[in-house]
Amino acid sequence: MNKAMDMFKGVQEYENATVRAFWQEIIGHLRGKPAQLLSFEDVRARLRLREELYRGLQDIPLESIVGSVGRYTDFTSTFLPKSVINRDRWTRIYAEAEGNTGLPPIEVYRVGEVYFVRDGNHRVSVALAMGQKTIEAYVTEVDVPFCVNKTVVTQQMDAAEAYMTFLEETGLRYVYQHENLMLSEPTRYNDFIGHINLHGAVLAECEECPMSIQEAATHWHENVYLPAIVLIRKHNMLAHMKGRTEADMYLWLVEHLCELERSYNGLVSDLTPALASFLGKHRLPVPDELVALAV
């Protein structure tokens, strides 16, 4: 009797879910924002994901599941079932979840802070329809060298792809996995490449030995980039450049270095006074500690 009632309730929930799926899809279409799940293989290819590590059975938040390995076209972005989903299967899983059986664990890939369903798409759909917040899952983590969250994979994939391409080309993905070299303008990674190539050419001439871009990038990062970032952090300069990153600030300093040097009649051994003067000249906020040092 209870099983029959659970099946009947499951049919009702399925019908309601497919109606909501229609409205979610049509609204997304009219707004130019398709309401579908992300493809794991697409994300894997764009972010050049390779290394995997099994993390075992965990409770994971349902709201952090953003895509699927093979069924990303069968559900909406919130795992509402589309008409292609077999009603009987979805209803049976719903009845099992309502009864004593419950939902068996799903299998997922984890990329940063988000998850992709490897097996168990229907179970995720049912769990969300039932109002659950978490679900048990066997988790396989895929290594990524920077923070990946829902905003990145849904709104900033072009920028993330450009960043990963830069890290791969320079080899910095493997040498400095926890250093943030991300730029707010994805097209500007070529400027970084130019700096690294110039740095490598100078080193190669001094050493009288060819240098790969990976070797040049490592030396540039240790001896040029990181010391500049230390100064940027020391004076909390990002507080005065809203929406920008440390890498943005570094490029800005390099681009204006000649002007800063001319302001101080030659090579500047300590950029702090020059930076304060330059910021003031261009009507940018100047921290109090820089004002004091620039006097």
CORURWO-V710540 format. One record per backbone hydrogen bond with DSSP energy under -0.5 kcal/mol. NH is the residue of the N-H (numbers start at 1). CO is the residue of the C=O. E is the energy in kcal/mol with one decimal. If there is no record, write none. Layout:
nh->[NH,NH]
co->[CO,CO]
e->[E,E]
//
This chain:
nh->[5,6,7,8,9,10,11,12,13,14,15,16,17,18,19,20,21,22,23,24,25,26,27,28,29,30,31,32,33,36,37,37,38,40,40,43,44,45,46,47,48,49,53,55,56,58,60,60,62,63,64,65,66,66,67,68,69,74,76,77,79,82,85,90,91,92,93,94,95,96,97,98,99,102,104,106,107,108,109,110,111,111,112,113,113,114,115,116,117,118,119,124,125,126,127,128,129,130,131,132,135,137,138,139,139,140,141,141,142,143,143,149,153,154,155,156,156,160,161,162,163,164,165,166,167,168,169,170,171,172,173,174,175,176,179,181,186,188,189,190,191,192,193,194,195,196,197,198,199,200,201,202,203,204,205,206,207,208,209,216,217,218,219,220,221,222,223,224,225,226,228,229,230,231,232,233,234,235,236,237,239,240,241,244,247,249,250,251,252,253,254,255,256,257,260,261,262,263,264,264,265,266,269,274,275,276,277,278,279,280,281,282,283,284,287,290,291,292,293,294,295,295]
co->[1,2,3,4,5,6,7,8,9,10,11,12,13,14,15,16,17,18,19,20,21,22,23,24,25,26,27,29,28,34,72,75,66,38,68,39,40,41,42,43,45,44,141,139,139,137,58,135,133,133,61,62,64,115,115,38,117,71,80,35,76,74,82,86,87,88,89,90,91,92,93,94,95,96,102,136,119,138,116,140,109,114,142,111,148,111,64,109,67,107,107,120,121,122,123,124,125,126,128,127,60,58,106,56,137,108,53,139,110,51,141,147,149,150,151,151,152,156,157,158,159,160,161,162,163,164,165,166,167,167,167,171,171,172,176,179,184,185,186,187,188,188,189,190,191,192,193,194,195,196,197,198,199,200,201,202,203,204,204,212,213,214,215,216,217,218,219,220,220,221,224,225,226,227,228,229,230,231,233,232,236,237,238,241,182,245,246,247,248,249,250,251,252,254,256,257,258,259,260,261,262,261,267,270,271,272,273,274,275,276,277,278,280,279,285,287,287,288,289,290,291,292]
e->[-2.1,-2.6,-2.3,-2.4,-2.7,-2.3,-2.1,-1.9,-2.6,-2.4,-2.5,-2.4,-2.5,-2.5,-1.7,-2.2,-2.3,-1.9,-2.0,-2.5,-2.4,-2.9,-2.2,-2.0,-2.6,-2.3,-1.7,-1.2,-3.1,-1.3,-1.0,-0.9,-2.2,-0.6,-2.3,-2.2,-3.2,-2.1,-2.5,-2.4,-0.6,-2.3,-2.4,-3.4,-0.7,-2.7,-0.6,-2.6,-2.5,-0.5,-1.4,-1.8,-0.7,-2.4,-1.2,-2.2,-2.7,-1.5,-2.0,-0.9,-2.1,-2.2,-1.9,-2.1,-2.7,-2.4,-2.3,-2.0,-2.4,-2.2,-2.2,-2.0,-1.8,-2.4,-0.5,-2.3,-2.7,-2.4,-2.7,-2.6,-0.5,-2.7,-0.5,-0.5,-3.3,-1.9,-2.3,-2.4,-2.5,-3.2,-1.9,-2.0,-2.2,-2.6,-2.6,-2.3,-1.9,-1.8,-1.3,-2.5,-1.8,-2.7,-2.9,-2.8,-0.7,-2.1,-3.0,-0.5,-3.1,-2.6,-0.5,-0.5,-2.0,-1.7,-2.3,-0.8,-1.4,-2.4,-2.8,-2.1,-2.2,-2.4,-2.3,-1.9,-2.4,-2.5,-2.6,-2.0,-1.1,-0.6,-1.5,-1.0,-1.1,-1.9,-1.0,-0.9,-0.6,-2.2,-1.1,-0.7,-1.1,-1.1,-2.3,-2.2,-2.3,-2.5,-2.7,-2.3,-2.6,-2.7,-2.3,-2.3,-2.2,-2.8,-1.9,-2.1,-2.9,-1.2,-1.6,-2.5,-2.5,-1.9,-2.1,-2.8,-2.5,-2.0,-2.6,-2.4,-2.4,-2.5,-1.4,-2.2,-2.3,-1.5,-2.1,-2.5,-2.4,-1.9,-1.1,-2.3,-1.2,-1.9,-1.5,-1.7,-0.5,-2.0,-2.2,-2.2,-2.3,-2.3,-2.4,-2.6,-1.5,-1.1,-2.4,-2.8,-2.4,-1.8,-0.7,-1.0,-1.4,-1.5,-0.7,-0.6,-3.1,-2.2,-2.4,-2.7,-2.6,-2.1,-2.4,-1.8,-1.5,-3.3,-0.5,-0.7,-1.8,-2.2,-1.6,-1.9,-0.7,-0.6]
//
